[in-house]
Amino acid sequence: MTFIQKQNMKYSYKTYEDPYQEGAPWPCMRGDIKNSGRLRDLQWKGKSNTATDVVHFRTGNAIFSTPIIDAQERIFVGSADHFFYAFDPNQRKELWRYDAGEIIDCAGCIDKENTVYIATGCSKIHAFTPEGIEKWTYNNLINRRKEQFTFSSNFWYEANIVLGPDGAVYVANDDFFLYKMTREGELMWGYRTGFMVWSASSFWKDGTVYSAGFDHILYALDMNSGRLKWKTDLHGALVGSPAISEDGIIYQTSFNGNIYALQCQNGAVLWEFKTGSHIYASPAISLDDILYFGSTNGTFYALEGKTGKIKWTYYIGDPIRASASIGPDPEAIVPYLIYFGGGDGRVYALEPNGNLRWSYDTLSRARNTDYPNINASVALGTYGLCVAGSTGDVVYIPYDAYQRDSEKGFESGVGKQTEEIGVFWHYVVPGGSLRREPLKENIQDIDPTTIITLRLILHEEAGLLPVFLKPKSIKIDTHPQFKHRIEIQSDSVTMNIIPNSILETDTDYTLKIRGKYLSPHSQTKSCQSTLRFKTRNPPQMASILSSENKTFRIVHMAVPQPAIVPSL
């Protein structure tokens, strides 16, 4: 259902024009109105005279939103600490911050008049000058029309705010509506979807705006009227943003583990590809029509856009939730490099053939490394890239920084991904990050209250590959003995060993694990391993309450209320 609030001919669709700031390399979440995830100009501009070093800017909490970069290489990004920040990698300093009063979970955007737009968790949209002067605020909770009735109790803006080729602002709210607004902050129309929308809208030449929702539906709406043209049910929650190729094919990822290719004119599905684990990321599309994206199964994929056939894969072992971005190769060896962030807190740069050029460990300078995931997509600047992570750090990396020995935290892609050959268990820390070194003779420290999480990985000359466990075949003997149960996670690669009671502190435990697995080559094989763990002594004070490296900030406490069972 669509409601019309106000007609404004200034924002009627006429031509397929770029609405973003001139010269801005990454003015919105996916770089352009097609959500291509590709830098406009893939030629490296050379070294910056000022932004020459890797810089870590720190915020007060985790960051889940993608940074944007303006024509002066300034970085704008929101954090879960409720602040919206502007950083300058040239001066290596914070320029300004704005207290939005709630979590900021979406990327901003920058228009041709240099206005920066941001939507927040308190249901407000703000417009700023690049210097941080507020131009206007729109509150979605005030003066709501009767047509905006919703069953939602959440009014966050979690979708990424973007501009259409008509110059208007498009953003969805957790009230189930996609909205079109003027750049002056006036509502034009709203379209009711079936559930929340977190994706960034994309646009095509025939005046269509596309939006993907949690209700499994990909919507195609008329930009001028907001009326539905078509919709396609993709049978899984859609969080990734629809990306459009140069010839008008839409590529959409889904929480059901699939990526789909659809006709932009009618939503007909051309092909689908299954990864087996939910896909949070949006695909990046190269000019030679190759799709690049990661899945939460820890695998990064390159597919042919026309057919959906695999060209290659690259396995990192940790979930990949960040969308990839296609940018320049400072050595000009290949036409472009593909940049993405992983659940291990590393930024990866891959060549179009799947070879690793370099990786950078963002945890090397981070304060809090318990949850290292990079959820935000990589933003590409003129002279470097920017990524933000769950550690709360905003990291600017010059494109050629990996070539300098003085920069720490880089690993070169020259050489093997592993020195081991065979199948090995890897420890997964409570925050979800995979330990890169396999468990062999080393003793792994654990907390006595922890669930022991392990992942079985095949090490080959070509690199790392996941193997798939046969749940009924897994047997574990423990010494000293403790009762436990075994759970295999939905990825069929990860195993949880759950003690029935708290383990003894300061104690060495030996686990003998045997079982069968299915190799990537579809062969059933057996493995047997002996792993050693040592439980720690309990700390004097829980880390979340420590005055140093605070993980949580208590902002409100209330008397416990009796449980309420809702009646539906």
C-alpha positions as CSV (number, residue, x, y, z in Angstrom):
1,M,0.0,0.0,0.0
2,T,1.3,3.5,-0.9
3,F,0.2,6.8,0.6
4,I,1.0,10.2,-1.0
5,Q,1.9,12.9,1.4
6,K,3.1,15.7,-1.0
7,Q,3.7,16.0,-4.7
8,N,6.9,18.0,-5.6
9,M,7.7,18.3,-9.3
10,K,11.3,19.2,-8.4
11,Y,11.8,15.5,-7.4
12,S,10.0,13.9,-10.3
13,Y,12.2,11.4,-12.2
14,K,13.4,12.7,-15.5
15,T,16.9,11.5,-16.3
16,Y,19.2,8.8,-14.9
17,E,21.6,11.2,-13.2
18,D,24.2,10.9,-10.4
19,P,22.7,12.7,-7.4
20,Y,25.8,12.5,-5.2
21,Q,28.5,15.0,-4.4
22,E,30.8,15.6,-7.4
23,G,34.2,14.0,-6.9
24,A,33.1,12.0,-3.8
25,P,34.6,8.5,-4.2
26,W,32.2,6.7,-1.9
27,P,29.2,9.0,-1.2
28,C,26.7,6.2,-0.1
29,M,26.7,2.7,1.3
30,R,27.4,0.8,-1.9
31,G,29.1,3.7,-3.9
32,D,26.4,4.6,-6.5
33,I,22.7,4.5,-7.3
34,K,23.0,0.9,-8.7
35,N,24.7,-0.4,-5.5
36,S,27.4,-1.8,-7.7
37,G,30.0,-1.8,-4.9
38,R,32.6,-0.5,-7.4
39,L,34.7,2.6,-7.4
40,R,33.8,4.9,-10.4
41,D,37.4,5.3,-11.4
42,L,39.6,2.2,-10.9
43,Q,42.8,3.9,-11.8
44,W,45.0,4.6,-8.8
45,K,45.6,8.3,-8.4
46,G,49.0,7.8,-6.7
47,K,50.1,8.6,-3.2
48,S,48.4,11.3,-1.2
49,N,50.7,14.0,0.1
50,T,49.1,13.8,3.5
51,A,47.1,10.7,4.1
52,T,50.1,8.4,3.9
53,D,49.8,6.1,7.0
54,V,47.3,3.6,8.3
55,V,45.2,5.5,10.8
56,H,42.9,4.1,13.6
57,F,40.2,6.5,14.8
58,R,38.4,5.3,17.9
59,T,34.7,5.6,18.9
60,G,33.1,4.5,22.1
61,N,31.3,1.4,21.0
62,A,31.0,-1.1,18.1
63,I,30.3,0.1,14.6
64,F,27.9,-1.8,12.3
65,S,27.4,1.0,9.7
66,T,29.5,1.5,6.5
67,P,31.6,4.7,6.4
68,I,31.1,7.2,3.5
69,I,33.9,9.3,2.0
70,D,33.5,12.8,0.5
71,A,35.5,14.6,-2.2
72,Q,38.1,15.8,0.3
73,E,38.6,12.2,1.6
74,R,36.8,13.0,4.9
75,I,35.1,10.1,6.5
76,F,31.6,10.1,8.0
77,V,30.3,7.2,10.1
78,G,27.9,6.4,12.9
79,S,28.6,4.3,16.0
80,A,26.7,2.3,18.5
81,D,27.9,4.9,21.1
82,H,25.2,7.1,19.7
83,F,27.6,9.6,18.0
84,F,27.9,10.4,14.3
85,Y,31.5,11.2,13.5
86,A,33.6,13.1,10.9
87,F,37.2,12.1,10.6
88,D,40.0,13.5,8.4
89,P,42.8,11.0,7.5
90,N,44.8,13.8,6.0
91,Q,45.1,15.6,9.4
92,R,44.7,12.3,11.3
93,K,42.1,13.7,13.6
94,E,38.4,13.8,14.5
95,L,36.7,16.9,13.0
96,W,33.4,16.8,14.8
97,R,30.8,14.5,16.3
98,Y,27.1,14.7,16.9
99,D,25.1,13.0,19.7
100,A,22.2,11.4,18.0
101,G,20.8,10.0,21.2
102,E,20.6,6.4,20.0
103,I,22.5,3.8,18.0
104,I,23.4,4.6,14.4
105,D,23.1,1.5,12.4
106,C,23.1,2.7,8.8
107,A,25.4,4.5,6.4
108,G,24.9,8.1,5.5
109,C,25.0,9.8,2.1
110,I,26.2,13.1,0.6
111,D,24.4,15.1,-2.1
112,K,25.6,17.5,-4.8
113,E,25.2,20.5,-2.4
114,N,27.5,18.8,0.1
115,T,24.8,18.0,2.5
116,V,25.4,14.9,4.7
117,Y,22.3,12.8,5.6
118,I,22.1,10.3,8.4
119,A,19.2,8.2,9.9
120,T,19.3,7.0,13.5
121,G,17.9,4.5,15.9
122,C,15.7,7.1,17.5
123,S,13.6,7.4,14.4
124,K,15.2,10.7,13.3
125,I,16.9,11.8,10.0
126,H,19.4,14.6,10.2
127,A,21.0,16.8,7.5
128,F,24.4,18.4,8.2
129,T,26.9,20.5,6.4
130,P,30.3,18.8,6.1
131,E,31.4,21.0,9.0
132,G,28.8,19.5,11.3
133,I,26.2,22.3,11.3
134,E,22.7,20.8,11.4
135,K,20.4,22.0,8.6
136,W,17.2,20.1,9.6
137,T,15.8,17.1,11.5
138,Y,12.9,14.9,10.6
139,N,11.2,12.8,13.3
140,N,9.2,9.8,12.0
141,L,7.3,9.6,15.3
142,I,5.7,13.0,15.0
143,N,2.5,13.8,13.0
144,R,2.2,10.3,11.6
145,R,-0.7,9.8,9.2
146,K,-3.4,7.2,9.8
147,E,-2.1,5.3,6.7
148,Q,1.2,4.8,8.6
149,F,-0.5,2.4,11.0
150,T,1.9,-0.5,11.7
151,F,2.1,-3.5,13.9
152,S,5.8,-2.8,14.5
153,S,6.9,-1.6,17.9
154,N,10.3,-0.6,16.6
155,F,10.9,2.7,14.8
156,W,14.6,2.5,14.2
157,Y,16.2,3.5,10.9
158,E,18.4,0.5,10.2
159,A,18.1,0.7,6.4
160,N,20.9,2.7,4.6
161,I,19.8,6.2,3.5
162,V,20.4,6.9,-0.2
163,L,19.6,9.4,-2.9
164,G,17.7,8.5,-6.1
165,P,18.5,9.8,-9.6
166,D,15.5,12.2,-9.1
167,G,17.5,13.9,-6.3
168,A,15.2,12.7,-3.5
169,V,16.1,10.9,-0.3
170,Y,15.0,7.3,0.0
171,V,15.1,5.4,3.3
172,A,13.2,2.6,5.1
173,N,12.2,2.4,8.7
174,D,11.6,-0.5,11.0
175,D,7.9,0.5,10.9
176,F,7.8,-1.5,7.7
177,F,7.7,1.5,5.4
178,L,10.0,2.7,2.6
179,Y,9.9,6.5,2.4
180,K,10.7,9.1,-0.3
181,M,11.5,12.5,1.0
182,T,12.7,15.8,-0.3
183,R,16.2,17.0,0.5
184,E,14.6,19.6,2.6
185,G,13.2,17.0,4.9
186,E,9.5,16.8,3.7
187,L,7.8,13.4,3.3
188,M,6.6,12.7,-0.2
189,W,5.3,9.1,-0.1
190,G,5.5,5.9,1.9
191,Y,5.1,2.3,0.8
192,R,4.1,-0.4,3.4
193,T,6.1,-3.6,3.1
194,G,5.4,-6.8,5.1
195,F,8.2,-6.4,7.6
196,M,11.4,-4.5,8.4
197,V,13.7,-3.2,5.6
198,W,17.5,-2.9,6.3
199,S,18.8,-2.7,2.7
200,A,19.8,0.3,0.6
201,S,17.5,1.0,-2.3
202,S,18.9,0.9,-5.8
203,F,17.5,2.5,-9.0
204,W,17.2,1.8,-12.7
205,K,16.8,3.9,-15.8
206,D,13.1,3.3,-16.3
207,G,12.2,5.2,-13.1
208,T,12.1,2.2,-10.8
209,V,13.4,2.0,-7.2
210,Y,14.2,-1.5,-5.8
211,S,14.0,-2.4,-2.1
212,A,14.7,-5.7,-0.4
213,G,12.9,-6.7,2.9
214,F,12.8,-9.0,5.8
215,D,9.5,-10.3,4.5
216,H,11.4,-12.2,1.8
217,I,10.2,-9.8,-0.9
218,L,12.1,-7.8,-3.5
219,Y,10.0,-4.8,-4.4
220,A,10.0,-2.7,-7.6
221,L,8.2,0.6,-7.1
222,D,7.6,3.7,-9.3
223,M,9.9,6.5,-8.1
224,N,7.3,9.2,-8.7
225,S,4.2,7.6,-7.2
226,G,5.6,4.9,-4.9
227,R,3.2,2.4,-6.4
228,L,4.1,-1.2,-6.8
229,K,5.3,-2.4,-10.3
230,W,6.1,-6.0,-9.3
231,K,7.4,-8.0,-6.3
232,T,9.2,-11.4,-6.1
233,D,9.2,-13.7,-3.1
234,L,12.8,-15.1,-2.7
235,H,11.8,-17.3,0.3
236,G,14.3,-15.9,2.8
237,A,14.9,-12.7,4.7
238,L,16.6,-10.1,2.5
239,V,19.2,-8.0,4.3
240,G,21.7,-7.4,1.5
241,S,21.0,-4.5,-0.9
242,P,19.9,-5.2,-4.5
243,A,22.8,-4.6,-6.9
244,I,22.1,-3.8,-10.6
245,S,24.5,-4.6,-13.4
246,E,25.2,-2.4,-16.4
247,D,22.7,-4.4,-18.5
248,G,19.9,-4.3,-16.0
249,I,20.2,-7.6,-14.1
250,I,19.5,-7.4,-10.3
251,Y,21.6,-9.5,-8.0
252,Q,20.1,-10.2,-4.5
253,T,21.4,-12.1,-1.6
254,S,19.3,-13.8,1.1
255,F,19.4,-15.2,4.6
256,N,18.3,-18.6,3.0
257,G,21.9,-18.8,1.8
258,N,21.2,-18.1,-1.9
259,I,22.1,-15.3,-4.3
260,Y,19.6,-14.7,-7.1
261,A,19.8,-13.0,-10.5
262,L,16.5,-11.3,-11.6
263,Q,15.2,-9.4,-14.6
264,C,14.8,-5.8,-13.6
265,Q,11.7,-5.3,-15.8
266,N,9.5,-8.0,-14.2
267,G,11.4,-9.7,-11.3
268,A,11.7,-13.1,-13.1
269,V,14.4,-15.2,-11.5
270,L,17.1,-16.1,-14.0
271,W,19.3,-18.3,-11.8
272,E,20.1,-18.9,-8.2
273,F,23.3,-20.1,-6.4
274,K,23.3,-21.8,-3.0
275,T,26.0,-21.2,-0.4
276,G,24.4,-23.2,2.5
277,S,24.7,-20.4,5.1
278,H,22.9,-17.1,5.3
279,I,24.2,-14.2,3.3
280,Y,24.3,-10.8,5.0
281,A,26.5,-9.1,2.4
282,S,25.6,-7.4,-0.8
283,P,27.4,-8.4,-4.0
284,A,29.9,-6.2,-5.8
285,I,29.7,-6.2,-9.6
286,S,32.8,-5.8,-11.8
287,L,32.8,-4.2,-15.2
288,D,33.5,-7.6,-16.7
289,D,30.3,-8.9,-15.0
290,I,31.8,-10.9,-12.1
291,L,30.0,-11.0,-8.8
292,Y,32.0,-10.9,-5.6
293,F,30.4,-11.6,-2.2
294,G,31.0,-13.5,1.1
295,S,28.8,-15.8,3.1
296,T,28.6,-16.6,6.8
297,N,30.0,-20.0,6.0
298,G,33.4,-18.2,5.8
299,T,33.7,-18.5,2.1
300,F,34.2,-15.6,-0.4
301,Y,32.8,-16.3,-3.9
302,A,33.4,-15.1,-7.4
303,L,30.6,-16.0,-9.8
304,E,29.9,-15.3,-13.4
305,G,27.1,-12.8,-13.6
306,K,25.5,-14.3,-16.7
307,T,25.3,-17.9,-15.5
308,G,25.9,-18.0,-11.7
309,K,28.8,-20.4,-12.2
310,I,31.7,-20.4,-9.7
311,K,35.0,-19.0,-10.9
312,W,36.8,-19.4,-7.6
313,T,36.3,-19.3,-3.8
314,Y,38.5,-18.1,-1.0
315,Y,38.0,-19.5,2.5
316,I,38.8,-17.5,5.6
317,G,37.2,-19.7,8.3
318,D,35.2,-16.9,9.9
319,P,31.8,-15.6,8.8
320,I,31.8,-12.9,6.2
321,R,29.1,-10.3,6.7
322,A,30.7,-7.2,5.2
323,S,30.0,-6.4,1.5
324,A,33.0,-6.4,-0.8
325,S,34.1,-3.4,-2.8
326,I,36.0,-3.2,-6.1
327,G,38.9,-0.7,-6.1
328,P,42.3,0.2,-7.7
329,D,45.4,-1.9,-7.7
330,P,48.3,0.5,-6.8
331,E,50.8,-1.8,-8.6
332,A,48.6,-1.9,-11.8
333,I,49.3,-5.6,-12.1
334,V,45.6,-6.4,-12.5
335,P,42.6,-4.3,-13.5
336,Y,41.3,-4.0,-10.0
337,L,41.4,-5.5,-6.5
338,I,38.5,-6.8,-4.4
339,Y,38.5,-5.6,-0.8
340,F,36.3,-7.0,2.0
341,G,36.3,-7.4,5.8
342,G,36.0,-10.7,7.7
343,G,34.7,-12.0,10.9
344,D,38.3,-12.4,12.1
345,G,38.8,-8.6,12.1
346,R,41.0,-8.7,9.0
347,V,40.7,-6.7,5.8
348,Y,41.5,-8.7,2.7
349,A,42.6,-7.6,-0.8
350,L,42.1,-10.2,-3.5
351,E,43.1,-10.2,-7.1
352,P,40.5,-11.1,-9.8
353,N,41.9,-14.6,-10.0
354,G,41.3,-15.2,-6.3
355,N,44.9,-14.8,-5.1
356,L,45.5,-12.9,-1.9
357,R,47.5,-9.7,-2.4
358,W,47.5,-8.7,1.2
359,S,45.5,-8.8,4.5
360,Y,45.5,-6.3,7.4
361,D,44.7,-7.2,11.0
362,T,42.6,-4.4,12.4
363,L,43.0,-5.9,15.8
364,S,46.7,-5.0,15.9
365,R,45.8,-1.6,17.4
366,A,42.3,-2.2,18.7
367,R,41.5,-1.8,22.4
368,N,38.8,-4.5,22.6
369,T,39.3,-7.7,20.6
370,D,36.7,-9.9,22.2
371,Y,34.3,-9.6,19.2
372,P,36.5,-8.8,16.1
373,N,33.8,-9.0,13.4
374,I,33.9,-6.4,10.6
375,N,30.2,-6.0,9.8
376,A,30.5,-2.7,7.9
377,S,31.4,-2.8,4.2
378,V,34.6,-1.4,2.9
379,A,34.4,2.2,1.7
380,L,36.8,3.2,-1.1
381,G,38.4,6.6,-1.1
382,T,40.6,8.3,-3.7
383,Y,43.9,7.4,-1.9
384,G,42.8,4.7,0.5
385,L,40.1,2.6,1.9
386,C,38.1,2.8,5.1
387,V,36.6,0.1,7.2
388,A,34.9,0.1,10.6
389,G,34.4,-2.8,13.0
390,S,32.9,-4.2,16.1
391,T,35.9,-3.0,18.1
392,G,34.7,0.5,17.6
393,D,37.7,1.5,15.4
394,V,37.5,3.3,12.1
395,V,40.5,2.3,10.1
396,Y,41.9,4.2,7.1
397,I,44.3,2.2,4.9
398,P,46.2,3.9,2.0
399,Y,46.0,1.6,-1.0
400,D,49.8,1.2,-1.1
401,A,50.4,0.9,2.6
402,Y,51.0,-2.9,2.4
403,Q,54.2,-2.2,0.4
404,R,55.9,-0.4,3.3
405,D,57.8,-2.4,5.8
406,S,57.2,0.3,8.4
407,E,53.4,-0.5,8.5
408,K,52.6,-3.3,11.0
409,G,49.7,-5.6,10.8
410,F,49.9,-6.6,7.1
411,E,50.4,-10.0,5.7
412,S,51.5,-10.5,2.1
413,G,49.7,-12.8,-0.2
414,V,53.0,-14.1,-1.4
415,G,53.4,-17.7,-0.3
416,K,51.0,-20.3,1.1
417,Q,47.9,-19.7,3.1
418,T,49.0,-22.5,5.4
419,E,52.2,-24.5,6.0
420,E,50.3,-27.5,7.3
421,I,48.9,-30.4,5.2
422,G,46.0,-32.4,6.5
423,V,42.8,-31.9,8.5
424,F,43.0,-30.0,11.8
425,W,40.7,-28.7,14.5
426,H,40.8,-25.0,15.1
427,Y,39.6,-23.3,18.3
428,V,36.8,-20.7,18.0
429,V,37.0,-18.0,20.7
430,P,33.7,-17.1,22.6
431,G,33.4,-14.0,20.5
432,G,33.2,-16.1,17.4
433,S,36.6,-15.6,15.9
434,L,38.6,-18.5,14.5
435,R,42.1,-19.1,15.8
436,R,44.3,-19.2,12.7
437,E,46.8,-21.7,14.1
438,P,45.4,-25.3,14.3
439,L,45.3,-27.1,17.6
440,K,48.2,-29.6,17.6
441,E,50.7,-29.8,20.4
442,N,49.7,-26.4,21.9
443,I,47.6,-26.0,25.0
444,Q,44.5,-23.8,24.6
445,D,43.5,-21.7,27.6
446,I,39.7,-21.6,28.3
447,D,37.4,-20.3,30.9
448,P,35.9,-23.0,33.2
449,T,32.4,-21.8,32.3
450,T,32.9,-21.7,28.5
451,I,31.5,-23.8,25.7
452,I,34.3,-25.3,23.8
453,T,33.8,-24.5,20.1
454,L,35.9,-26.1,17.4
455,R,36.0,-26.0,13.6
456,L,37.4,-28.8,11.4
457,I,39.4,-27.4,8.4
458,L,41.3,-29.0,5.6
459,H,44.7,-27.6,4.9
460,E,45.9,-28.1,1.3
461,E,48.6,-26.6,-0.9
462,A,46.0,-24.4,-2.5
463,G,44.8,-23.1,0.9
464,L,42.1,-23.7,3.5
465,L,38.8,-25.5,2.9
466,P,35.9,-26.4,5.2
467,V,34.9,-30.0,5.7
468,F,31.5,-31.2,6.8
469,L,31.1,-33.2,9.9
470,K,29.0,-36.4,10.2
471,P,27.2,-35.7,13.5
472,K,26.5,-39.2,14.5
473,S,30.1,-40.3,14.0
474,I,31.6,-37.9,16.5
475,K,32.9,-39.4,19.7
476,I,34.8,-37.6,22.5
477,D,36.7,-39.0,25.4
478,T,37.7,-36.5,28.1
479,H,40.4,-36.7,30.8
480,P,39.8,-35.7,33.6
481,Q,36.3,-37.0,32.7
482,F,33.4,-34.5,32.6
483,K,29.9,-35.1,31.3
484,H,29.0,-33.1,28.2
485,R,26.9,-33.0,25.1
486,I,27.9,-32.4,21.5
487,E,26.1,-30.0,19.1
488,I,26.9,-29.5,15.5
489,Q,26.2,-26.0,14.2
490,S,24.0,-25.4,11.2
491,D,27.1,-24.9,9.0
492,S,28.0,-28.6,9.6
493,V,31.6,-27.5,10.1
494,T,31.6,-26.2,13.6
495,M,31.1,-28.3,16.8
496,N,30.1,-27.1,20.3
497,I,31.3,-29.2,23.3
498,I,29.0,-28.2,26.1
499,P,29.9,-29.3,29.7
500,N,27.0,-30.3,31.9
501,S,28.6,-28.4,34.8
502,I,31.4,-25.8,35.4
503,L,34.8,-27.3,34.8
504,E,37.5,-27.2,37.5
505,T,39.7,-24.2,37.5
506,D,43.5,-24.3,36.8
507,T,43.1,-27.8,35.4
508,D,44.6,-29.5,32.3
509,Y,42.0,-31.4,30.2
510,T,42.7,-33.8,27.3
511,L,40.1,-34.4,24.7
512,K,40.3,-37.3,22.3
513,I,38.0,-36.7,19.3
514,R,37.3,-39.2,16.5
515,G,34.7,-39.1,13.8
516,K,34.0,-38.8,10.1
517,Y,33.6,-35.9,7.7
518,L,32.8,-35.2,4.1
519,S,35.6,-33.5,2.3
520,P,35.2,-30.7,-0.3
521,H,35.9,-33.4,-2.9
522,S,32.8,-35.3,-1.7
523,Q,34.8,-38.1,0.0
524,T,33.9,-39.5,3.4
525,K,37.0,-39.7,5.6
526,S,37.9,-40.4,9.2
527,C,39.9,-38.3,11.6
528,Q,41.3,-38.7,15.1
529,S,42.8,-35.9,17.2
530,T,44.0,-35.3,20.7
531,L,43.5,-31.8,21.9
532,R,44.7,-30.2,25.2
533,F,43.0,-27.4,27.1
534,K,43.7,-25.6,30.4
535,T,41.1,-23.8,32.4
536,R,42.0,-20.4,33.8
537,N,41.6,-19.1,37.3
538,P,38.6,-16.8,37.7
539,P,39.4,-13.1,37.5
540,Q,38.9,-10.9,40.6
541,M,36.5,-8.7,38.7
542,A,34.4,-9.4,35.6
543,S,35.9,-7.6,32.6
544,I,32.6,-5.9,31.8
545,L,32.7,-4.1,35.1
546,S,36.4,-3.2,35.0
547,S,37.3,0.4,35.0
548,E,39.8,-0.3,32.2
549,N,38.6,-1.4,28.7
550,K,35.0,-1.1,29.6
551,T,32.8,-3.4,27.4
552,F,29.4,-2.1,28.5
553,R,28.1,1.1,29.9
554,I,25.1,0.8,32.2
555,V,22.6,3.5,31.3
556,H,19.4,2.3,33.0
557,M,18.5,-0.2,35.7
558,A,15.0,-1.3,36.7
559,V,13.3,-3.6,39.2
560,P,12.6,-6.9,37.6
561,Q,9.1,-7.3,36.3
562,P,7.0,-10.5,36.4
563,A,7.1,-12.6,33.2
564,I,4.4,-11.7,30.7
565,V,3.2,-14.3,28.2
566,P,1.7,-12.5,25.1
567,S,-1.5,-13.8,23.6
568,L,-1.4,-13.8,19.9
